[in-house]
């Protein structure tokens, strides 16, 4: 008769991951001349889960730089709240979600006297839920394989932090700021999550009546509450720019512009608490066949955060036809699109090239393809790339080349897998073998446990009657099983 003793506990399990896209539009009623650049910035707000559906929201702010009818550089900014939804059969009201938003691409069109900016907003949603873990800790009446292992319990944390910086530059006006935040390190310990990283700021401004672009790296540190953290360990973490403000005041005496930068960063992260447990990974009975059920847990734990600085250069593609009559003025809104390769990443750096021709200012999209090898990169869970400035020049008439500096943050993970017994039921009786002694030919690669289970004999009995066996087996051995008989 089997007698199972169970051990239970609560943990946070991943339910589903959703990647979706939606379109958000903002209408501008101002009269504009030629539009030079459009910068959309999106930030998350709240998410609500119902049966089979998640409603998530955010705010989109679009900044447009254009030339008026007199050729003067101007800018206009407008924001809009939005709410979208995604559907998944696994969603339920008791669950919790974290999500990040990104502006994947934008387009400008004219509707009568108005301009409409359409932005494709991408959402990356992770949904988790509390669940009960139950496994058999001991099983009387069966031959058991007992193992010691580690079970991981996910713990999520989130919060916001205000980042400020003051600096000066030689500008007469600031037209458009763009920025991206990278987490370069995240550690949890003693109830707090310590986060450090950098914000890569690009300023499109005016100097001597012409557009110029300036770049600045702003380091940041933040501490968030992580109440359950006790042991120091690395954590996955991402940062989104929720609010961004750059104000400039011209100091005529110094001939410079005093700039005040402020930003609100929204962080979301996850780490894992470890629980050392003893469990049964397999079992069999000498008298009856067993119907066993198992559970398997695979956990990706943050093992390291590696940071790379890579300079890329080469020929770039421009949408407009450029020749020696064009004077390159500024490269604005640099960003990178990329994907993982076997040895690193590959993709392209894009920017808005602002140039003058015959006294008029124009702009065009420019793309620089790249492929970068990331030495020492192992299994990567998340990877983020920021562009820390880009320069563009004419290599020959009609040919452009560009150079950009990439900052890369790669959060590596180590995968742990645990398989344990969750249920055992007795079935039919094991057929009785009448012979007192049997000789078996094993399967190559079998260990002691696999061999004992196949022969329906206790592992210690196999070792006792076959002391010369070395595991794992080669398949050429002969195994003796002795069944003692009691005289009647």
C-alpha positions in Angstrom: 0.0 0.0 0.0 1.4 3.4 -1.0 1.5 6.2 1.4 2.5 9.6 0.0 3.5 12.6 2.0 3.2 15.9 0.1 4.8 19.2 0.5 3.1 22.4 -0.8 4.0 26.0 -1.2 3.0 29.1 -3.1 5.1 30.6 -6.0 4.7 33.0 -8.9 4.4 31.4 -12.3 4.5 32.8 -15.7 1.2 32.6 -17.5 1.8 34.0 -20.9 3.7 36.6 -22.9 2.0 38.8 -25.5 3.5 41.0 -28.2 1.0 43.2 -29.9 0.9 46.4 -32.0 -1.6 49.2 -32.3 -1.9 52.6 -34.0 -2.1 55.9 -32.2 -2.7 59.1 -34.1 -2.3 62.7 -33.2 -3.6 65.6 -35.3 -1.8 69.0 -35.6 -3.8 71.9 -36.9 -0.9 74.3 -37.1 0.2 75.5 -40.6 3.6 74.0 -41.3 6.1 74.3 -44.1 8.4 71.4 -44.7 8.4 69.0 -41.8 12.0 68.1 -40.9 11.6 65.6 -38.0 9.0 63.9 -35.9 9.8 62.4 -32.5 7.2 60.2 -30.9 7.7 59.3 -27.2 5.4 56.7 -25.5 5.1 55.8 -21.8 2.9 53.3 -20.0 0.1 54.1 -17.6 -2.1 51.2 -16.2 -3.2 47.7 -17.2 -6.3 45.8 -16.2 -6.8 42.1 -16.8 -10.3 40.5 -17.3 -11.2 37.0 -18.6 -9.4 36.5 -21.9 -8.4 40.1 -22.3 -6.0 42.8 -21.0 -6.7 46.5 -21.4 -3.5 48.6 -21.2 -3.0 52.3 -21.6 -0.3 54.9 -22.1 0.5 58.4 -23.2 2.0 59.4 -26.6 3.8 62.7 -27.0 4.8 63.9 -30.5 7.2 66.6 -31.2 7.4 68.0 -34.8 10.2 70.3 -36.1 9.4 72.2 -39.3 10.3 75.2 -41.4 7.7 77.9 -41.6 7.0 79.9 -44.7 9.9 82.2 -43.9 12.3 79.4 -43.5 12.5 79.7 -39.8 12.9 76.6 -37.7 9.9 75.9 -35.4 8.6 73.2 -33.3 5.2 72.0 -32.0 4.4 69.4 -29.4 1.1 67.6 -28.6 0.2 64.6 -26.5 -2.7 62.1 -26.3 -3.8 59.4 -23.9 -4.7 56.0 -25.4 -6.1 52.7 -24.4 -5.8 49.4 -26.3 -6.4 45.7 -25.6 -5.0 42.3 -26.4 -6.7 39.0 -26.1 -5.4 35.6 -24.8 -7.4 32.7 -23.6 -5.0 32.2 -20.6 -5.8 35.6 -19.1 -7.9 35.8 -15.9 -8.7 38.7 -13.4 -6.5 37.3 -10.6 -3.4 37.7 -12.6 -0.9 40.6 -12.8 0.9 42.1 -15.8 4.0 44.1 -16.5 4.5 45.7 -19.9 6.7 48.0 -21.9 5.7 50.2 -24.8 7.8 51.3 -27.8 7.3 53.5 -30.8 8.2 51.1 -33.7 7.6 53.5 -36.6 5.8 56.7 -37.4 4.3 58.4 -40.5 3.1 61.9 -41.3 0.2 62.6 -43.7 -1.8 65.7 -44.5 -5.6 65.8 -44.1 -6.9 69.1 -45.5 -5.1 71.9 -43.7 -4.1 69.6 -40.8 -1.3 67.1 -40.3 -1.7 63.7 -38.7 1.1 61.7 -37.1 0.4 57.9 -37.1 2.6 55.9 -34.7 2.8 52.1 -34.5 3.0 51.4 -30.7 4.4 48.0 -29.8 3.5 46.4 -26.5 5.5 43.6 -24.8 3.3 42.2 -22.0 4.3 39.6 -19.4 1.5 38.0 -17.3 2.1 36.1 -14.1 -0.1 34.6 -11.4 0.4 33.1 -7.9 0.0 29.3 -7.9 0.5 26.4 -5.5 3.4 24.0 -6.0 2.8 20.4 -4.6 5.2 17.5 -4.8 5.8 14.2 -3.0 8.4 14.5 -0.3 8.3 10.8 0.7 6.5 7.7 -0.6 6.2 4.7 1.6 5.6 1.3 -0.1 7.8 2.1 -3.1 11.4 2.2 -4.1 12.2 5.9 -4.5 14.9 8.0 -6.1 15.4 10.9 -3.7 17.1 14.1 -4.9 18.1 17.4 -3.4 17.5 20.5 -5.5 16.6 24.1 -5.7 13.2 25.5 -6.5 13.0 29.2 -7.6 10.2 31.6 -6.6 9.9 34.7 -8.8 9.6 38.1 -7.2 8.6 41.2 -9.2 9.5 44.7 -8.3 8.7 48.1 -9.9 8.9 51.8 -9.2 9.8 55.2 -10.5 12.8 57.5 -10.0 13.4 61.2 -10.8 16.6 61.9 -12.7 18.0 65.5 -13.0 21.0 67.1 -14.6 22.3 70.6 -15.3 24.8 71.5 -18.0 25.6 74.2 -20.5 26.0 74.1 -24.3 26.4 76.6 -27.1 22.8 76.8 -28.4 20.4 79.6 -28.9 17.3 77.4 -28.7 16.4 73.8 -28.1 14.0 72.3 -30.7 13.7 68.6 -29.9 15.2 66.3 -27.2 15.2 62.5 -27.7 16.5 60.0 -25.2 16.9 56.3 -24.3 17.6 54.8 -21.0 19.7 51.6 -20.5 20.0 49.6 -17.3 23.7 48.6 -16.9 23.5 46.9 -13.6 20.8 45.7 -11.1 21.3 44.0 -7.8 18.8 43.1 -5.1 19.9 42.8 -1.4 18.6 43.6 2.1 15.1 44.7 0.9 16.2 47.0 -1.9 16.9 46.8 -5.6 19.9 48.9 -6.6 19.8 50.0 -10.2 22.4 51.9 -12.2 22.5 52.9 -15.8 22.7 55.7 -18.3 20.4 58.0 -20.3 21.6 58.8 -23.8 20.3 62.3 -24.6 20.3 63.8 -28.1 19.4 67.5 -28.5 18.4 69.1 -31.8 18.9 72.8 -31.4 19.8 76.0 -33.1 23.2 77.7 -33.3 23.8 80.7 -35.4 20.4 80.2 -37.0 21.2 76.7 -38.2 20.2 73.3 -36.8 22.8 71.3 -34.8 22.7 68.1 -32.8 24.4 67.6 -29.5 24.8 64.4 -27.5 25.1 63.8 -23.7 25.4 60.8 -21.5 23.6 61.2 -18.1 24.4 58.5 -15.5 21.7 57.5 -13.0 21.3 55.4 -9.8 18.0 54.4 -8.2 16.8 52.3 -5.3 13.5 50.5 -5.3 11.8 48.6 -2.5 12.3 44.8 -2.8 10.9 43.6 0.6 11.5 39.9 0.1 15.1 40.3 -1.0 17.6 38.9 1.5 20.5 37.4 -0.3 22.5 39.5 -2.8 21.8 38.5 -6.4 21.5 39.9 -9.9 18.0 40.8 -11.3 16.5 41.4 -14.6 15.4 45.0 -15.0 14.2 47.4 -17.7 13.8 51.2 -17.7 11.3 53.3 -19.7 11.3 57.1 -19.9 7.9 58.1 -18.6 8.4 61.8 -18.7 11.1 63.9 -20.3 11.8 67.7 -20.0 14.6 69.7 -21.3 14.6 73.5 -20.7 17.2 75.9 -21.9 17.9 79.5 -20.9 20.4 81.5 -22.9 23.0 83.2 -20.8 24.1 86.1 -23.0 27.0 87.1 -20.8 28.6 83.7 -21.1 27.4 83.1 -24.7 26.0 79.7 -23.7 22.7 78.0 -23.0 22.1 76.7 -19.5 20.2 73.5 -19.8 18.0 71.8 -17.1 17.3 68.1 -17.7 14.7 66.2 -15.8 13.2 62.8 -16.5 11.0 60.2 -14.7 12.1 56.6 -15.3 9.7 53.7 -14.7 11.5 50.5 -13.7 10.2 46.9 -13.8 12.3 43.9 -12.8 12.3 40.3 -11.5 14.6 38.3 -9.3 14.3 34.8 -7.9 14.4 33.5 -4.3 15.9 30.1 -3.9 14.4 27.2 -1.8 16.5 24.1 -1.1 14.3 21.1 -1.0 14.4 17.3 -1.0 12.0 15.6 -3.4 11.3 12.3 -5.2 12.2 12.4 -8.9 11.1 8.8 -9.7 9.7 5.7 -8.1 8.6 2.1 -8.7 7.1 -0.7 -6.8 8.3 -4.3 -6.4 4.7 -5.6 -6.2 2.6 -3.3 -8.5 3.0 -1.2 -11.5 2.8 2.5 -10.7 1.0 5.3 -12.5 3.2 8.3 -11.9 2.7 12.0 -12.6 5.5 14.6 -12.8 5.9 18.3 -13.0 8.9 20.1 -14.5 9.9 23.6 -13.8 12.3 25.6 -16.0 13.6 28.8 -14.6 15.8 31.5 -16.3 17.7 33.3 -13.5 19.8 36.4 -14.2 23.4 35.5 -14.0 25.2 38.5 -15.3 24.7 41.9 -17.0 27.4 42.6 -19.7 28.0 46.1 -21.2 29.5 46.7 -24.6 30.6 49.9 -26.4 30.9 49.3 -30.1 31.7 51.7 -32.9 30.1 51.0 -36.3 30.7 52.7 -39.6 30.3 52.4 -43.3 28.3 53.4 -46.3 24.7 54.4 -45.4 21.5 54.7 -47.5 19.6 58.0 -47.8 16.1 58.4 -49.2 16.8 61.7 -50.8 19.3 62.3 -53.6 22.3 64.1 -52.1 25.1 65.8 -54.0 27.8 68.4 -53.4 25.3 71.2 -53.3 24.1 69.8 -50.0 25.5 71.0 -46.7 25.0 68.5 -43.9 23.9 70.3 -40.7 22.7 67.7 -38.1 21.9 64.1 -37.6 18.9 63.9 -35.3 16.9 61.1 -33.5 19.5 58.3 -33.8 18.2 54.9 -32.9 19.0 51.2 -33.5 16.9 48.3 -34.8 18.6 44.9 -34.3 18.2 41.2 -33.8 20.4 38.6 -32.1 22.8 36.5 -34.2 24.9 33.5 -33.4 27.9 35.8 -32.5 26.2 39.1 -31.5 23.7 41.4 -33.1 22.9 42.7 -36.6 20.7 45.5 -37.7 20.8 49.2 -38.7 21.2 52.6 -37.1 18.7 55.2 -38.4 18.7 58.9 -38.1 17.2 62.1 -39.6 19.8 64.0 -41.7 19.0 67.7 -41.8 20.8 69.5 -44.6 20.6 72.7 -46.6 20.5 73.1 -50.4 20.5 76.5 -52.1 19.6 78.2 -48.9 16.6 75.9 -48.0 16.6 73.4 -45.2 15.5 69.8 -45.9 15.7 66.4 -44.2 15.9 62.8 -45.2 16.0 59.4 -43.5 19.4 57.7 -43.3 20.2 54.0 -42.5 23.6 52.5 -41.5 23.6 48.7 -41.5 25.9 47.0 -39.0 26.9 43.6 -37.6 28.7 43.4 -34.3 30.3 40.5 -32.6 29.8 40.5 -28.8 32.7 38.6 -27.3 31.9 36.4 -24.3 28.1 36.7 -24.6 26.4 33.6 -23.4 22.6 32.9 -23.2 21.0 36.3 -23.4 17.5 36.9 -21.9 17.1 40.6 -22.8 19.3 43.0 -24.8 19.0 46.7 -25.2 20.9 49.1 -27.6 21.3 52.8 -27.5 23.0 55.1 -30.0 25.4 57.5 -28.4 25.7 59.9 -31.3 26.1 59.6 -35.1 28.0 61.6 -37.7 27.3 61.6 -41.4 29.4 62.9 -44.3 29.6 62.6 -48.1 32.2 60.1 -49.1 31.7 61.0 -52.8 29.0 62.8 -54.7 25.8 60.8 -54.1 27.5 58.5 -51.5 27.2 59.0 -47.7 29.0 57.3 -44.9 28.2 57.3 -41.3 29.8 56.5 -37.9 27.9 55.7 -34.7 28.7 54.6 -31.2 26.5 51.8 -29.8 26.0 51.2 -26.1 24.7 47.6 -25.5 23.4 46.1 -22.3 23.0 42.3 -22.4 21.2 40.6 -19.4 22.4 37.0 -19.4 20.5 34.1 -17.8 21.2 30.6 -16.6 18.5 28.0 -17.1 17.7 25.6 -14.2 15.4 22.6 -14.7 13.8 20.5 -11.9 11.5 17.5 -12.4 9.7 16.1 -9.4 7.0 13.5 -8.6 3.5 15.0 -8.0 1.3 11.8 -7.9 1.5 8.0 -7.6 -1.2 5.4 -7.9 -0.9 1.6 -7.7 -1.9 -0.4 -10.8 -1.8 -4.1 -11.8 0.5 -6.5 -10.0 4.0 -7.0 -11.4 4.2 -10.5 -13.1 5.9 -12.9 -10.8 9.3 -14.3 -12.0 9.6 -17.9 -10.8 13.3 -18.4 -11.4 15.6 -17.9 -8.4 18.3 -16.4 -10.6 18.1 -14.4 -13.8 20.8 -12.9 -16.1 20.0 -9.6 -18.0 21.7 -7.8 -20.9 21.5 -4.1 -20.1 21.1 -1.0 -22.4 24.2 1.1 -23.0 24.2 4.4 -21.0 21.9 3.2 -18.2 22.8 4.2 -14.7 22.1 2.2 -11.5 18.6 3.7 -11.0 17.5 3.0 -14.6 18.8 -0.5 -14.4 17.1 -1.2 -11.1 13.8 0.1 -12.4 13.9 -2.0 -15.5 14.7 -5.1 -13.5 12.2 -4.3 -10.7 14.9 -4.7 -8.1 16.3 -2.5 -5.4 19.4 -0.6 -6.4 21.3 -1.8 -3.4 20.4 -5.4 -4.4 21.8 -4.9 -7.9 25.1 -3.5 -6.4 25.3 -6.4 -3.9 24.9 -9.2 -6.4 27.0 -7.4 -9.1 29.8 -5.6 -7.3 32.0 -5.2 -10.4 29.5 -3.1 -12.4 30.5 0.4 -13.3 27.8 2.9 -14.2 26.8 4.1 -16.7 26.8 0.8 -18.4 28.3 0.0 -21.8 25.7 -2.6 -22.8 28.2 -5.4 -22.8 27.7 -6.4 -19.2 25.7 -9.3 -17.8 23.7 -8.5 -14.7 22.7 -11.2 -12.2 19.5 -10.9 -10.2 19.1 -13.3 -7.3 15.7 -14.0 -5.8 16.0 -15.9 -2.5 13.3 -18.4 -1.7 12.1 -19.4 1.7 11.7 -23.1 2.3 8.1 -24.2 2.8 
